Structure formats: structure tokens, C-alpha cells
Amino acid sequence: MFSNRAVWCVGVVALVCGTDRAGSAPAPGLYQIISGSYSECCGIAGDLGYPLPNQNQAFVNLKIDSETNLATMTFLAEDQQTVFTVIPCPPGAPISFNFEYGFIFSDQIFFHVDPGPPPEQKYWNYTVSNSGNGLKIEGLVSVKQGDCADVPTQFSHSDVVAVRISSGPLVLDQIERDTDSFRFHFSGDAPYDYTVEYTDSLSKTNWMALGTYRAKLAPIDVTVTNSFTNALSRLFRVRKAPCYCR
């Protein structure tokens, strides 16, 4: 135990970067969207769209039923719970981007319905494949025109890339004491912001920010040094959050 009782703790979620899984089926899990585009066509305003991620489409959850060996893919908002939904013809039935009955092949998952039941007769065709450390997603949903004129009837995703998130801990190492300073190291994966915070007592609810480090395009290695001359004890933590910076 160091004098001045320097103490550290960690409360973070780490991104697991695996190897390229070419030749194997996409793995189930929660994935964060890092690039791609979404578009709607072809109402009176023409082709509309926007780049991803955004607040309504930030994550993709991929599940595989071990009994049926069928997959389910869901597009989720920033809260990782709200399913992305559109209403093509209010007050008609919404389209939830939750696709079931995905067929798993050796190197991809295929979601296809043609057509669905009336009145919307929804059709969808999505392909999920491995891309480096994550997924590549391409697909289209379309509905029957119905009673609304000049509203979008086709909704598509193009070149969507998402990286897998795991609950493994981020590791603080190389912990050193130098007189009245405390030093430690951690590594962070892209695309995330890592905010180092400290407090002098766990009974306090306010953590003070020491610094924020951004891993935009590549992993980073960070060495944090902090002086605590006037502190009897000090605790550190690292908060990890998507940077939305690509």
C-alpha cells in the first residue's frame, strides 16, 4: 500500500476487437454502427436519406436462436433499447426494423420476406456479412402504396458497418507511485472517447474530470499522471462513450 493510500478503480465497458472472421457466419451480439447510410424513396420529396450513425440508428443487435438456428436483427437507437421504426402512411401500421427468421450460411446471414401479409404486404431483403472486426449490412424494406399518395414506400440501408461490443473490462496497468504523483496506463479502441475521472472519497457523488482522450480512427495508448499532494486517498475511473466522430 502506498503512503497517502492511492487507490484506483475501474467502471467501464470495453470494445472487443476480434480477428477477421471471413469464412465464418457473423457472430451474435450487440454492434455499434460506425458508418453507412439510410435512405427513403420515392415520395413527393424524392429520395431522402442521411448518414449513419445518428440518434435513431446507432446500434444493431444480432441474435441467434440455438434451437432453430435462425437469426434476428434489430436496429436500435442510442439508448440500445428503442427499435428504429417508420410509419409510411399515418395512421397506418408502423414498420419496425426488427427482422426475424434470418437464414445462416457459412459466411453470411440472409433475411428475406416476399411478400408479407396484407394490407402492407411488406417485403424485405437484408444481407449481413463479416467486415474486419464487425459486420457489413445491406438491405431494403418496401411496402404497398396504400391510401397515401406521394409518400416513401422503400427504406434501405447501404454500406452499413458496425463493430461488436462486449462487456469485458478495460484494463488499467503499469501502476506506479512517484513521490506525490500516481501514474497508470490503459489502451482504448476506436471510435470512443475515454474520460478519466477521480474522487477523494467514495462517499461523494461528484467525480472530477481529469482529462478526455479520443480514439477516432485507431486504438490509443494513454499514460495518466496525477498529483495528490493534499489528498489522503484518491480513486480513479475511466468512462467510455461513443465519440460519433467518424
Secondary structure in CASP SS format (residue, H / E / C, confidence):
PFRMAT SS
TARGET T0000
AUTHOR 0000-0000-0000
METHOD secondary structure of the structure
MODEL  1
M C 1.00
F C 1.00
S H 1.00
N H 1.00
R H 1.00
A E 1.00
V C 1.00
W C 1.00
C C 1.00
V C 1.00
G C 1.00
V C 1.00
V C 1.00
A C 1.00
L C 1.00
V C 1.00
C C 1.00
G C 1.00
T C 1.00
D C 1.00
R C 1.00
A C 1.00
G C 1.00
S C 1.00
A C 1.00
P C 1.00
A C 1.00
P C 1.00
G E 1.00
L E 1.00
Y E 1.00
Q E 1.00
I E 1.00
I E 1.00
S E 1.00
G E 1.00
S E 1.00
Y E 1.00
S E 1.00
E E 1.00
C E 1.00
C E 1.00
G E 1.00
I C 1.00
A C 1.00
G E 1.00
D E 1.00
L E 1.00
G E 1.00
Y E 1.00
P E 1.00
L C 1.00
P C 1.00
N E 1.00
Q C 1.00
N C 1.00
Q E 1.00
A C 1.00
F E 1.00
V E 1.00
N E 1.00
L E 1.00
K E 1.00
I E 1.00
D C 1.00
S C 1.00
E C 1.00
T C 1.00
N C 1.00
L E 1.00
A E 1.00
T E 1.00
M E 1.00
T E 1.00
F E 1.00
L E 1.00
A C 1.00
E C 1.00
D C 1.00
Q C 1.00
Q C 1.00
T C 1.00
V E 1.00
F C 1.00
T E 1.00
V E 1.00
I C 1.00
P C 1.00
C C 1.00
P C 1.00
P C 1.00
G C 1.00
A C 1.00
P C 1.00
I E 1.00
S E 1.00
F C 1.00
N E 1.00
F E 1.00
E E 1.00
Y E 1.00
G E 1.00
F E 1.00
I E 1.00
F C 1.00
S C 1.00
D C 1.00
Q E 1.00
I E 1.00
F E 1.00
F E 1.00
H E 1.00
V E 1.00
D C 1.00
P C 1.00
G C 1.00
P C 1.00
P C 1.00
P C 1.00
E C 1.00
Q C 1.00
K C 1.00
Y E 1.00
W E 1.00
N E 1.00
Y E 1.00
T E 1.00
V E 1.00
S E 1.00
N E 1.00
S E 1.00
G C 1.00
N C 1.00
G E 1.00
L E 1.00
K E 1.00
I E 1.00
E E 1.00
G E 1.00
L E 1.00
V E 1.00
S E 1.00
V C 1.00
K C 1.00
Q C 1.00
G C 1.00
D C 1.00
C C 1.00
A C 1.00
D C 1.00
V C 1.00
P C 1.00
T C 1.00
Q E 1.00
F E 1.00
S E 1.00
H E 1.00
S E 1.00
D E 1.00
V E 1.00
V E 1.00
A E 1.00
V E 1.00
R E 1.00
I E 1.00
S C 1.00
S C 1.00
G C 1.00
P C 1.00
L C 1.00
V C 1.00
L E 1.00
D E 1.00
Q E 1.00
I E 1.00
E E 1.00
R E 1.00
D E 1.00
T C 1.00
D C 1.00
S E 1.00
F E 1.00
R E 1.00
F E 1.00
H E 1.00
F E 1.00
S E 1.00
G E 1.00
D C 1.00
A C 1.00
P C 1.00
Y E 1.00
D E 1.00
Y E 1.00
T E 1.00
V E 1.00
E E 1.00
Y E 1.00
T E 1.00
D C 1.00
S C 1.00
L C 1.00
S C 1.00
K C 1.00
T C 1.00
N C 1.00
W C 1.00
M E 1.00
A E 1.00
L E 1.00
G E 1.00
T E 1.00
Y E 1.00
R E 1.00
A E 1.00
K C 1.00
L C 1.00
A C 1.00
P C 1.00
I E 1.00
D E 1.00
V E 1.00
T E 1.00
V E 1.00
T E 1.00
N E 1.00
S E 1.00
F C 1.00
T C 1.00
N C 1.00
A C 1.00
L C 1.00
S C 1.00
R E 1.00
L E 1.00
F E 1.00
R E 1.00
V E 1.00
R E 1.00
K E 1.00
A E 1.00
P E 1.00
C C 1.00
Y C 1.00
C C 1.00
R C 1.00
END
